[in-house]
Amino acid sequence: MDVLRVDDQLTDEERMVRDTVREFVAEHVVPHVAGWFEDGTFPVRELAPELGRLGLLGMHLDGYGCAGTSAVAYGVACRELEAADSGLRSFVSVQGSLAMTAVHKYGTEEQKASWLPRMAAGEALGCFGLTEPDRGSDPGDMLTRARRDGSDWVLTGSKMWITNGSLADVAVVWAQADDGIRGFLVERGTPGFMARDIHRKMSLRASVTSELVLDDVRVPADALLPGVRGLKGPLGCLSEARYGIVWGAIGAGRACYEAAVGYAKTREQFGRPIGSFQLTQEKLAWMEVALGQAGLVALHIGRRKDEGNVTPQQVSFGKLANVRAALDVAREARTILGANGITLDYPVIRHMNNLESVLTYEGTQEVHLLTLGKAVTGLDAFR
């Protein structure tokens, strides 16, 4: 498939990344992920070292054991990871684009040397504590507080919907201090720090999602990320994670599309394959158009990122457009599979449910719409 042959524009290195990740997930993830989704489990400790050996954790970062690949190569990897499951790509994004990027961008040399090599190898896991129970789209109004007590810091508050929360060896926690929002590295086992998993999810079930509770958590002065102050710190990391979604959503949509094409060519009604009927071909054609357009958007934004001139508004464009396209493809694919489309024998309902979360996290659809609206009009609708 891929009528536009978008991947013909990839370099040899980018195609090698694509093929390596595709082979890995085909062998180690795809045969098992429906069961993980059904059971609400995800074998992070087993998969993380394998992902580290492939250079996929913090792969776009330089030094400290990170691969230092191009932005497009990272995007292609995200696409192939999410073609298996959004939970897998979410793990890689949180580890690399959020937790590791925060340390890489804003940490001291000691912090980088201590954490990044282990995180790149999958030996240490990280999470990113920004979202709060009542402050999802307005992180600037966060309630988590950091106060000085001698040379230490004391953190109080809670964070919600934190991927990898209960698994993480270190949490990047953002809190309001007297001089603005600051980031802190909070290690597992620190007194007063607790992570509770969130259950009864119908989306991203093959992913660990937690609440973080900070009850007068005391951390030393060197736990502070000194390189940034204010909301630009966490937002700088979020832009990296959103970029991964621009590509990742295409993988989820592609998996649904491929399932629909295969089903349409073999499922017979009225004496012939349903793929021979005009209505089914129209559905498949629109899916092809949507994914082709999404691929061009991702590649364009990726090339701009590699050139160093991508803007947050362009990343918002890609995240908004491509997640919406992938979700539309998933829903249309489900109609082609009929009742079979709601079973885990096929990947469609799993991807469709996952994409409902992808539509919301790293900035809701509404937030990205208003970001583009501000870019167009110059007027801020948020405040």
C-alpha positions as CSV (number, residue, x, y, z in Angstrom):
1,M,0.0,0.0,0.0
2,D,1.2,3.6,0.4
3,V,0.3,4.9,-3.1
4,L,2.3,8.1,-2.6
5,R,5.5,6.1,-1.7
6,V,6.3,8.6,1.0
7,D,9.0,6.3,2.4
8,D,10.9,6.7,-0.9
9,Q,12.0,10.0,0.5
10,L,13.7,8.5,3.5
11,T,17.5,8.2,3.7
12,D,19.2,4.8,3.9
13,E,19.8,5.3,7.7
14,E,16.1,6.2,8.2
15,R,15.0,3.1,6.2
16,M,17.3,1.0,8.3
17,V,15.7,2.3,11.5
18,R,12.3,1.6,10.0
19,D,13.1,-2.0,9.1
20,T,14.9,-2.7,12.4
21,V,12.0,-1.5,14.6
22,R,9.4,-3.1,12.4
23,E,11.2,-6.5,12.7
24,F,11.6,-6.1,16.5
25,V,7.9,-5.4,17.1
26,A,6.8,-8.1,14.7
27,E,8.8,-10.6,16.7
28,H,8.6,-9.4,20.3
29,V,5.4,-7.3,20.6
30,V,2.7,-8.0,17.9
31,P,2.2,-11.7,18.8
32,H,1.6,-10.8,22.5
33,V,0.1,-7.2,22.7
34,A,-3.5,-8.2,22.4
35,G,-3.1,-10.4,25.5
36,W,-1.3,-7.6,27.3
37,F,-4.1,-5.2,26.4
38,E,-6.8,-7.6,27.6
39,D,-5.0,-8.3,30.8
40,G,-4.0,-4.7,31.5
41,T,-0.3,-5.5,31.7
42,F,2.9,-4.4,30.0
43,P,6.3,-6.1,30.5
44,V,8.3,-3.0,30.7
45,R,11.2,-4.4,32.6
46,E,11.7,-7.1,30.0
47,L,11.3,-4.9,27.0
48,A,13.2,-1.8,28.2
49,P,16.7,-3.4,27.9
50,E,15.9,-4.7,24.4
51,L,14.7,-1.2,23.3
52,G,17.9,0.2,24.9
53,R,20.1,-2.2,22.9
54,L,18.4,-1.0,19.7
55,G,19.2,2.6,20.6
56,L,15.5,3.6,20.8
57,L,15.5,5.3,24.3
58,G,16.4,8.9,23.9
59,M,17.6,8.1,20.4
60,H,17.3,11.8,19.2
61,L,19.6,13.0,22.0
62,D,23.4,13.3,21.7
63,G,26.0,11.8,24.0
64,Y,25.6,9.9,27.3
65,G,25.0,6.6,25.5
66,C,22.2,8.1,23.3
67,A,22.1,7.3,19.6
68,G,22.0,10.9,18.4
69,T,19.8,10.1,15.3
70,S,17.9,12.5,13.1
71,A,14.5,13.7,14.0
72,V,13.0,11.9,11.0
73,A,14.7,8.6,12.1
74,Y,13.2,9.1,15.6
75,G,9.8,9.8,14.0
76,V,10.0,6.7,11.8
77,A,10.8,4.6,14.9
78,C,7.8,6.1,16.7
79,R,5.6,5.2,13.7
80,E,6.7,1.5,13.8
81,L,6.4,1.3,17.6
82,E,2.8,2.6,17.5
83,A,1.9,0.3,14.7
84,A,2.3,-2.4,17.3
85,D,0.5,-0.4,20.1
86,S,0.3,3.2,21.4
87,G,1.3,2.0,24.8
88,L,4.7,0.9,23.5
89,R,5.3,4.2,21.8
90,S,4.1,6.0,24.9
91,F,6.7,4.2,27.0
92,V,9.5,5.2,24.6
93,S,8.2,8.8,24.3
94,V,8.0,9.2,28.1
95,Q,11.4,7.7,28.7
96,G,13.2,9.6,25.9
97,S,11.3,12.7,24.9
98,L,10.1,13.7,28.4
99,A,12.2,12.3,31.2
100,M,15.5,12.0,29.4
101,T,15.0,15.2,27.5
102,A,14.4,17.1,30.7
103,V,17.6,15.9,32.2
104,H,19.5,16.4,28.9
105,K,18.2,20.0,28.4
106,Y,18.0,21.3,31.9
107,G,20.2,19.1,34.2
108,T,23.7,19.5,35.5
109,E,26.6,17.5,34.2
110,E,26.4,15.3,37.2
111,Q,22.7,14.6,36.7
112,K,23.3,13.8,33.1
113,A,26.2,11.5,33.7
114,S,24.3,9.7,36.6
115,W,21.0,9.1,34.8
116,L,21.2,9.3,31.0
117,P,23.5,6.3,30.2
118,R,21.4,4.0,32.4
119,M,18.1,5.4,31.0
120,A,19.4,5.0,27.4
121,A,20.2,1.4,28.2
122,G,16.8,0.7,29.7
123,E,18.4,-0.1,33.0
124,A,16.7,2.9,34.7
125,L,13.2,4.0,34.0
126,G,11.8,7.5,34.2
127,C,8.5,9.3,34.3
128,F,7.3,12.9,33.8
129,G,5.1,14.5,36.5
130,L,3.3,17.5,35.1
131,T,-0.4,16.8,34.7
132,E,-2.5,17.2,37.9
133,P,-6.0,15.9,38.8
134,D,-7.6,19.3,38.2
135,R,-5.0,21.0,36.0
136,G,-4.7,19.0,32.9
137,S,-4.7,21.6,30.2
138,D,-3.6,24.5,32.4
139,P,-0.2,23.4,33.9
140,G,0.8,26.9,34.6
141,D,-1.8,26.9,37.4
142,M,-0.4,23.7,39.1
143,L,-1.0,23.2,42.8
144,T,2.1,21.1,43.5
145,R,4.5,23.3,45.6
146,A,8.2,23.3,46.2
147,R,9.6,25.2,49.2
148,R,13.1,25.7,50.4
149,D,14.1,24.3,53.8
150,G,17.7,25.0,54.5
151,S,19.6,23.5,51.6
152,D,16.8,21.0,50.8
153,W,13.6,21.3,48.9
154,V,10.3,20.0,50.1
155,L,7.6,19.0,47.5
156,T,3.9,18.7,48.2
157,G,1.1,17.8,45.8
158,S,0.0,15.2,43.3
159,K,0.3,14.3,39.6
160,M,-2.2,12.3,37.6
161,W,-2.2,10.1,34.4
162,I,1.6,9.6,34.6
163,T,2.9,6.9,32.2
164,N,5.4,4.6,33.9
165,G,4.7,6.2,37.2
166,S,4.9,3.2,39.5
167,L,7.8,1.7,37.5
168,A,10.0,4.7,37.4
169,D,13.4,4.8,39.1
170,V,13.3,8.6,38.8
171,A,10.4,11.0,38.4
172,V,10.8,14.4,36.8
173,V,8.4,16.5,38.9
174,W,7.4,20.0,38.1
175,A,6.3,22.3,41.0
176,Q,5.6,25.9,41.8
177,A,8.4,27.5,43.8
178,D,8.8,31.1,44.9
179,D,10.7,31.9,41.8
180,G,8.4,30.1,39.3
181,I,7.9,26.6,38.1
182,R,11.0,24.4,38.7
183,G,11.8,20.8,37.8
184,F,13.1,18.2,40.3
185,L,14.5,14.6,40.1
186,V,12.7,12.5,42.7
187,E,14.0,9.0,43.1
188,R,11.9,5.9,43.8
189,G,11.8,5.2,47.5
190,T,12.2,8.8,48.7
191,P,10.1,9.1,51.9
192,G,6.7,10.6,51.3
193,F,6.8,9.8,47.5
194,M,4.2,7.2,46.4
195,A,2.9,6.0,43.0
196,R,-0.5,4.4,42.7
197,D,-1.6,2.7,39.4
198,I,-4.8,3.7,37.7
199,H,-7.0,0.7,36.8
200,R,-10.3,0.1,35.0
201,K,-8.9,1.8,31.8
202,M,-10.5,1.0,28.5
203,S,-7.7,2.6,26.6
204,L,-3.9,2.3,26.7
205,R,-4.3,-0.9,28.7
206,A,-0.9,-2.2,27.6
207,S,0.7,0.7,29.5
208,V,1.2,1.5,33.1
209,T,-0.5,4.8,34.2
210,S,-0.2,6.1,37.7
211,E,-1.0,8.8,40.2
212,L,2.0,10.3,41.9
213,V,1.6,11.6,45.5
214,L,4.2,13.8,47.1
215,D,3.6,14.2,50.9
216,D,6.3,16.6,52.2
217,V,8.9,14.9,50.0
218,R,12.4,16.1,51.0
219,V,15.0,16.2,48.2
220,P,18.5,17.6,48.3
221,A,19.6,20.7,46.5
222,D,21.2,18.7,43.7
223,A,17.8,17.3,42.8
224,L,16.8,20.6,41.2
225,L,17.1,20.9,37.4
226,P,18.9,24.2,37.3
227,G,18.8,24.9,33.6
228,V,15.3,26.3,33.3
229,R,12.7,28.3,35.2
230,G,9.0,28.7,34.3
231,L,6.5,26.8,32.1
232,K,8.9,26.8,29.1
233,G,10.7,23.9,30.9
234,P,8.0,21.3,30.7
235,L,6.6,22.7,27.5
236,G,9.9,22.3,25.8
237,C,9.8,18.6,26.7
238,L,6.2,18.2,25.7
239,S,7.0,19.6,22.2
240,E,9.4,16.7,21.8
241,A,6.8,14.1,22.8
242,R,4.2,15.7,20.6
243,Y,6.5,15.4,17.7
244,G,6.8,11.6,18.3
245,I,3.0,11.4,18.2
246,V,2.9,13.2,14.8
247,W,4.6,10.1,13.4
248,G,3.3,7.5,15.9
249,A,-0.4,8.1,15.1
250,I,0.3,7.1,11.5
251,G,1.5,3.7,12.6
252,A,-1.7,3.1,14.6
253,G,-3.8,4.2,11.6
254,R,-1.7,2.1,9.2
255,A,-2.2,-1.1,11.3
256,C,-6.0,-0.5,11.1
257,Y,-5.9,0.2,7.4
258,E,-3.9,-2.9,6.6
259,A,-6.3,-5.1,8.7
260,A,-9.2,-3.6,6.8
261,V,-7.6,-4.2,3.4
262,G,-6.8,-7.8,4.2
263,Y,-10.2,-8.4,5.5
264,A,-12.0,-6.8,2.5
265,K,-10.0,-9.0,0.1
266,T,-11.0,-12.2,1.9
267,R,-14.4,-11.7,3.5
268,E,-17.2,-12.7,1.1
269,Q,-20.8,-11.4,1.1
270,F,-23.3,-11.9,-1.7
271,G,-20.9,-14.3,-3.4
272,R,-17.8,-12.1,-3.7
273,P,-15.2,-10.3,-1.5
274,I,-16.5,-7.2,0.1
275,G,-13.5,-5.3,-1.3
276,S,-15.1,-5.5,-4.7
277,F,-18.1,-3.3,-3.6
278,Q,-17.9,0.4,-4.4
279,L,-18.8,1.5,-0.8
280,T,-15.9,-0.6,0.6
281,Q,-13.5,0.7,-2.0
282,E,-14.5,4.3,-1.2
283,K,-13.8,3.7,2.5
284,L,-10.4,2.2,1.7
285,A,-9.5,5.0,-0.8
286,W,-10.3,7.7,1.8
287,M,-8.1,5.8,4.4
288,E,-5.2,5.8,1.9
289,V,-5.6,9.5,1.2
290,A,-5.7,10.3,5.0
291,L,-2.6,8.3,5.8
292,G,-0.7,9.6,2.7
293,Q,-1.4,13.2,3.7
294,A,-0.4,12.4,7.3
295,G,2.8,10.9,6.1
296,L,3.7,14.0,4.2
297,V,2.9,16.2,7.1
298,A,5.1,14.2,9.4
299,L,8.0,14.1,7.0
300,H,7.8,17.8,6.3
301,I,7.8,18.7,10.1
302,G,10.6,16.2,10.7
303,R,12.8,17.7,8.0
304,R,12.2,21.2,9.4
305,K,13.1,19.8,12.9
306,D,16.3,18.4,11.5
307,E,17.0,21.8,10.0
308,G,16.4,23.5,13.3
309,N,13.5,25.7,12.3
310,V,10.4,23.8,13.4
311,T,7.9,25.8,15.5
312,P,5.6,24.6,18.3
313,Q,2.7,25.6,16.1
314,Q,3.8,23.3,13.4
315,V,4.1,20.4,15.9
316,S,0.6,21.3,17.1
317,F,-0.6,21.2,13.5
318,G,0.9,17.7,13.0
319,K,-0.3,16.3,16.3
320,L,-3.9,17.6,15.7
321,A,-4.1,16.6,12.1
322,N,-2.5,13.2,12.2
323,V,-4.2,11.9,15.4
324,R,-7.5,13.0,14.0
325,A,-6.8,11.2,10.7
326,A,-5.6,8.0,12.4
327,L,-8.7,7.9,14.6
328,D,-11.0,8.4,11.6
329,V,-9.2,5.6,9.8
330,A,-9.5,3.3,12.8
331,R,-13.3,4.0,13.1
332,E,-13.8,3.4,9.3
333,A,-11.7,0.2,9.4
334,R,-13.9,-1.0,12.2
335,T,-17.0,-0.7,10.0
336,I,-15.3,-2.8,7.3
337,L,-14.6,-5.6,9.8
338,G,-18.1,-5.5,11.1
339,A,-18.6,-7.4,14.3
340,N,-15.1,-8.9,14.0
341,G,-13.8,-5.4,14.4
342,I,-14.7,-5.2,18.1
343,T,-12.6,-8.3,19.0
344,L,-9.0,-8.5,19.9
345,D,-8.5,-11.1,17.1
346,Y,-7.8,-7.9,15.0
347,P,-5.9,-4.8,16.1
348,V,-8.6,-2.3,15.1
349,I,-10.6,-1.8,18.3
350,R,-7.4,-1.8,20.4
351,H,-5.9,1.0,18.3
352,M,-9.2,2.8,18.1
353,N,-9.5,2.9,21.9
354,N,-5.8,3.8,22.3
355,L,-6.1,6.7,19.9
356,E,-8.9,8.2,22.1
357,S,-6.2,8.7,24.7
358,V,-3.6,9.9,22.2
359,L,-6.2,12.5,21.1
360,T,-6.2,13.9,24.7
361,Y,-2.7,13.6,26.0
362,E,0.3,15.8,25.2
363,G,-2.3,18.6,24.6
364,T,-5.9,17.9,23.9
365,Q,-7.4,18.4,20.4
366,E,-9.0,21.7,21.7
367,V,-5.7,23.0,23.0
368,H,-4.0,22.4,19.6
369,L,-6.9,24.0,17.8
370,L,-6.6,27.1,19.9
371,T,-2.8,27.1,19.4
372,L,-3.4,27.2,15.7
373,G,-6.1,29.8,16.1
374,K,-3.7,32.1,17.9
375,A,-1.1,31.5,15.2
376,V,-3.7,32.6,12.6
377,T,-5.3,35.5,14.4
378,G,-2.6,36.7,16.8
379,L,-5.3,36.6,19.6
380,D,-5.0,34.4,22.7
381,A,-8.2,32.5,23.4
382,F,-6.7,30.8,26.5
383,R,-6.8,33.8,28.9
